[in-house]
Amino acid sequence: MVLVLAGYYPPAYLAGGPTRSIPRIVEELKDEFAFRIITRDRDLGCAAPLRGVSSNAWADLGGPRCLYLSPLRLLLGGLLVATKRTRHDALYLNSMFSIQFSLAPLVLRKIGLIPRRALIVAPRGELDPSALQIKHARKRLVLWAVRALRLTEGAIWHAASPKEAEAISHQFGARVRVRIAADIPTTPGPARPRPTKVPGALELLFLSRISRMKNLDLAVSALKAIRGNVNFSVYGPIEDDEYWAMCERLATTLPSNVEVQYRGLVDPNDVDRVLAQHHLFFLPSRAESFGHAIVEALMAGCPVLISDQTPWHELEQRHAGWDLPLAAVERFTEVIDRCAEMTAHEMEVWSDGARRFGREIADDPQRDEAYRELFRATLPQGPPARVPAHG
């Protein structure tokens, strides 16, 4: 039995990648490994509980049994009680800096208040040097404490890419056990009609959490010298009000041929529809351990313009998009202008290339086996018999 602790889990979706990654792992491996999930009963930044969820009670919503804890129950030690009472052979943590869902369980495990079972830690991109620059002093202190107290001693680390594996080794030493298993994207849906492309005009899309890591300010700055007519649609939850205000101020400096519109949140079921309405997906993020939104755009046939700080490279050679260095803002501008000038036929070539590469990522034959090896490493005798969780 693998007990998964995650800050957010579907139907939550505003926290981004992990709310896609973890359910896909569970779905792909449910016939070989038993999973239980403990998470919050509300979405990122939301005061109200998730719809259709019964707080503080184990439930089966068509997948593994999940326990959605309310803020009060978490405050009163509900996570400790649930983890202690839930029979498991491995504990799977999905953050490095979450106090409630990572740091507290590590401390409680260290002092024996929860069982010292096998431990898997997935930092989910939080150890990337770019991520560590944000709130650097706090994160540096946390990492020092985790190392000094040996809270992750004996853990198997789950990295989504070789770059993330390097970041883990850099922080915790070359001898730690790291296994690489790329995130599992959603299954590609049927191809939707692409928007009409007229030379001189472009429908541009940013779809992600609005935070400093996702670099929306660079995206807006890249539009200052655009010659074509560009409609830039911005979707996603606003995590940092101060940062969003800065991006709004930048948008007011753009020329009249560029229009920026914030269009709010997108339900996961509507992502394909939104992607199908745009010619180019633009996400110059500071770092991505995987980048679910990028892969979803590719699978939808929407070419991507991203930074070179993701696992996806040589996109231009594949006619799937562009991966550019963040220091060269002018190159992002050049690509956007190039796309704006494309004819319908030229854009179709790039759309087909994006779709081919997206399906190649989705069909990776080595990924599922990498996950089997990850969990087998903590369950050497094979998966346990399926037993009901306590509660």
Buried (B, 14 or more C-beta within 10 A) or exposed (E): BBBBBBBBBBBBBBBBBBBBBBBBBBBBBEEBBBBBBBBBBBBBEEEEBBEEBEBBEBEEBEBBBBBBBBBEBBEEEBBBBBBEEBBBBBBBBBBBBBEBBBBBBBBBBBEEBBBEBBBBBBBBBBBBBBBBEBEEEEBEEBBEEBBEEEBBEEBBBBBBBEBBBBBBBEBBEEEBEBBBBBBBBBEBEEBBEBBEBBEEBBBBBBBBBBBBBBBBBBBBBBBEBBBBBBBBBBBBBBBBEEBBEBBEEBBEEBEEBBBBEBEEEBEEEEBBEBBBBBBBBBBBBBBBBBBBBBBBBBBBBBBBBBBBBBBBEEBBEBBBBBBBEBEEBEBBBBBBBBBBBBEEEBBBEBBBBBBBBBBEBBEEEEBBEBBBEBBBBBBEEEBBEEEEBEB
